Amino acid sequence: MTNAKVILLALLIVVGMIVSPICAAPQIVTTGYFPNAIAEYESEGITNFIYSVNSSRAISNVQIRAPKGTVLNYTITYGAGNVIPGYITYLPGSIDLYGFGEGITTINIGSATDSRSFVDTGLLRKWEIVGYAREEDNSTVLSTGYAIYDVSLGVGNIGLQSGFIAYQPVGNLQPIESISFSSNQPVWVFVGTAERDEIQSGISRTGSDEVNGWLQFALYVASSVYNFVTGIFWLIKFLFIDNLLLIIALWISVSMAYSAISTRDVFQFYRKFFKLQKGLLDFITSLWDILVRTINSMVQIFVKWL
C-alpha cells in the first residue's frame, strides 16, 4: 500500500466521522479535550457545595446528577473574580401518575435559558454538565463562552452540538476557578480538573483544529495497520517463500528429534510427530486468516465511509 493510499484512507475515515454538516447555520460547539484531566472530587447527598482550585490547575468540567423535584442554583467563577450565575430545575409536569408522566428540565447560565419537556418515568436522574463552548459558523468562531447541557437528552461532550443546551458568550474565555451551588434536594456532584495551560489550550481549539486532530489520529491508525499488514507479509515471504525449503527441512528435523526424545515407542513417536506437523499447518492457516481479516476490515471501513 503506497503512502498516497494510506492518506486517502485516513481522509475517508475523517469524512465518515464528521457526521454533522459544518456548512450549516451557526451551532454551539462544546469544546475542550483534556487528556490529563483527573477526577478531583466526587460525592453524593450534597445540598450546599463550593470547590476552588489552586494556582496551577483549573476546573475542566462539572457534572451534577439530580433527582426529580430538584431546584439548584449555582455560580461559576473564572479569571480575576468574574462570576456567572445559573440554575437547574428538574420538575414534574402537569401530568404525573405515580412518578410516571411529564418531566420538565430547565437549564440556565447567565442570560441563556433552555427548557425541555419529555416523557419521564421518574427513575432516571438527570446529568447536567457545565463546560466550555463556542459558537461556530462554517468553522469560523463567532464567540466563546460557557455552556450547560443535559447529556441524557442527547448532547455529548465534544463536537458539533445542537438542541438542549444553554450557552453564555464570554469575551475573554478563561478556565473556571471555582463552582458553588445550593440545592433543595441532595445531588451527586463530580468535578474534574486539569493543568491550567492545558485547559486554556483546549478551549481555544477551532473547528479546523478538531478536524486536523481527527486527521492525525486517522493517519496514525492507518500507519499502524499498514505496518502490521506489511509485517505479516514480510514474515510470510521470509518463512514460506524465500526460505521455504530450509524452513521445512529445519522444522522436520527439529520436530522429529523432539518426538524421538519425548516418546517411548514408535507409535507415540508418529503421533507426536504428525501432531507437530498439524500444529505448523494450523499456525500458517491462522497467520493467513489474520491477514485476510485485517484486509477485509479495512475494506469494510473504506466501503462504509465512501
ChimeraX attribute file (.defattr): number of C-alpha atoms within 10 A of each C-alpha:
attribute: neighborCount
match mode: 1-to-1
recipient: residues
	/A:1	9
	/A:2	7
	/A:3	11
	/A:4	9
	/A:5	11
	/A:6	19
	/A:7	16
	/A:8	14
	/A:9	21
	/A:10	23
	/A:11	18
	/A:12	19
	/A:13	23
	/A:14	21
	/A:15	15
	/A:16	15
	/A:17	12
	/A:18	13
	/A:19	10
	/A:20	12
	/A:21	9
	/A:22	16
	/A:23	10
	/A:24	10
	/A:25	9
	/A:26	17
	/A:27	19
	/A:28	24
	/A:29	24
	/A:30	29
	/A:31	25
	/A:32	22
	/A:33	18
	/A:34	19
	/A:35	10
	/A:36	10
	/A:37	18
	/A:38	14
	/A:39	12
	/A:40	14
	/A:41	12
	/A:42	13
	/A:43	10
	/A:44	13
	/A:45	11
	/A:46	16
	/A:47	15
	/A:48	16
	/A:49	12
	/A:50	12
	/A:51	14
	/A:52	15
	/A:53	16
	/A:54	10
	/A:55	9
	/A:56	9
	/A:57	19
	/A:58	25
	/A:59	27
	/A:60	29
	/A:61	21
	/A:62	20
	/A:63	20
	/A:64	20
	/A:65	18
	/A:66	26
	/A:67	19
	/A:68	21
	/A:69	16
	/A:70	20
	/A:71	18
	/A:72	22
	/A:73	18
	/A:74	19
	/A:75	17
	/A:76	22
	/A:77	18
	/A:78	18
	/A:79	13
	/A:80	8
	/A:81	9
	/A:82	11
	/A:83	15
	/A:84	16
	/A:85	16
	/A:86	19
	/A:87	19
	/A:88	24
	/A:89	21
	/A:90	21
	/A:91	18
	/A:92	23
	/A:93	15
	/A:94	10
	/A:95	11
	/A:96	15
	/A:97	10
	/A:98	7
	/A:99	14
	/A:100	14
	/A:101	16
	/A:102	18
	/A:103	22
	/A:104	18
	/A:105	23
	/A:106	20
	/A:107	24
	/A:108	23
	/A:109	26
	/A:110	18
	/A:111	12
	/A:112	15
	/A:113	18
	/A:114	17
	/A:115	15
	/A:116	15
	/A:117	13
	/A:118	13
	/A:119	14
	/A:120	18
	/A:121	16
	/A:122	19
	/A:123	10
	/A:124	12
	/A:125	17
	/A:126	21
	/A:127	18
	/A:128	21
	/A:129	22
	/A:130	24
	/A:131	23
	/A:132	29
	/A:133	28
	/A:134	28
	/A:135	21
	/A:136	22
	/A:137	18
	/A:138	15
	/A:139	17
	/A:140	13
	/A:141	18
	/A:142	14
	/A:143	17
	/A:144	25
	/A:145	21
	/A:146	24
	/A:147	25
	/A:148	28
	/A:149	28
	/A:150	24
	/A:151	15
	/A:152	13
	/A:153	14
	/A:154	11
	/A:155	18
	/A:156	15
	/A:157	18
	/A:158	14
	/A:159	19
	/A:160	22
	/A:161	18
	/A:162	15
	/A:163	14
	/A:164	20
	/A:165	26
	/A:166	23
	/A:167	28
	/A:168	22
	/A:169	19
	/A:170	15
	/A:171	9
	/A:172	10
	/A:173	19
	/A:174	22
	/A:175	26
	/A:176	28
	/A:177	24
	/A:178	20
	/A:179	22
	/A:180	15
	/A:181	18
	/A:182	18
	/A:183	19
	/A:184	13
	/A:185	17
	/A:186	17
	/A:187	20
	/A:188	18
	/A:189	21
	/A:190	16
	/A:191	20
	/A:192	17
	/A:193	22
	/A:194	23
	/A:195	18
	/A:196	21
	/A:197	12
	/A:198	19
	/A:199	25
	/A:200	19
	/A:201	13
	/A:202	19
	/A:203	23
	/A:204	18
	/A:205	15
	/A:206	17
	/A:207	21
	/A:208	12
	/A:209	13
	/A:210	16
	/A:211	17
	/A:212	13
	/A:213	13
	/A:214	19
	/A:215	19
	/A:216	15
	/A:217	15
	/A:218	20
	/A:219	20
	/A:220	14
	/A:221	15
	/A:222	21
	/A:223	16
	/A:224	12
	/A:225	16
	/A:226	17
	/A:227	13
	/A:228	14
	/A:229	18
	/A:230	14
	/A:231	12
	/A:232	15
	/A:233	15
	/A:234	13
	/A:235	13
	/A:236	17
	/A:237	13
	/A:238	13
	/A:239	15
	/A:240	15
	/A:241	12
	/A:242	11
	/A:243	12
	/A:244	14
	/A:245	12
	/A:246	12
	/A:247	15
	/A:248	14
	/A:249	11
	/A:250	12
	/A:251	15
	/A:252	15
	/A:253	12
	/A:254	13
	/A:255	17
	/A:256	18
	/A:257	13
	/A:258	15
	/A:259	21
	/A:260	17
	/A:261	9
	/A:262	11
	/A:263	15
	/A:264	10
	/A:265	9
	/A:266	11
	/A:267	10
	/A:268	13
	/A:269	19
	/A:270	15
	/A:271	12
	/A:272	19
	/A:273	21
	/A:274	14
	/A:275	14
	/A:276	18
	/A:277	15
	/A:278	12
	/A:279	12
	/A:280	14
	/A:281	12
	/A:282	12
	/A:283	12
	/A:284	13
	/A:285	12
	/A:286	12
	/A:287	15
	/A:288	15
	/A:289	12
	/A:290	13
	/A:291	17
	/A:292	12
	/A:293	11
	/A:294	16
	/A:295	14
	/A:296	12
	/A:297	12
	/A:298	14
	/A:299	12
	/A:300	12
	/A:301	14
	/A:302	16
	/A:303	10
	/A:304	11
	/A:305	14
	/A:306	11
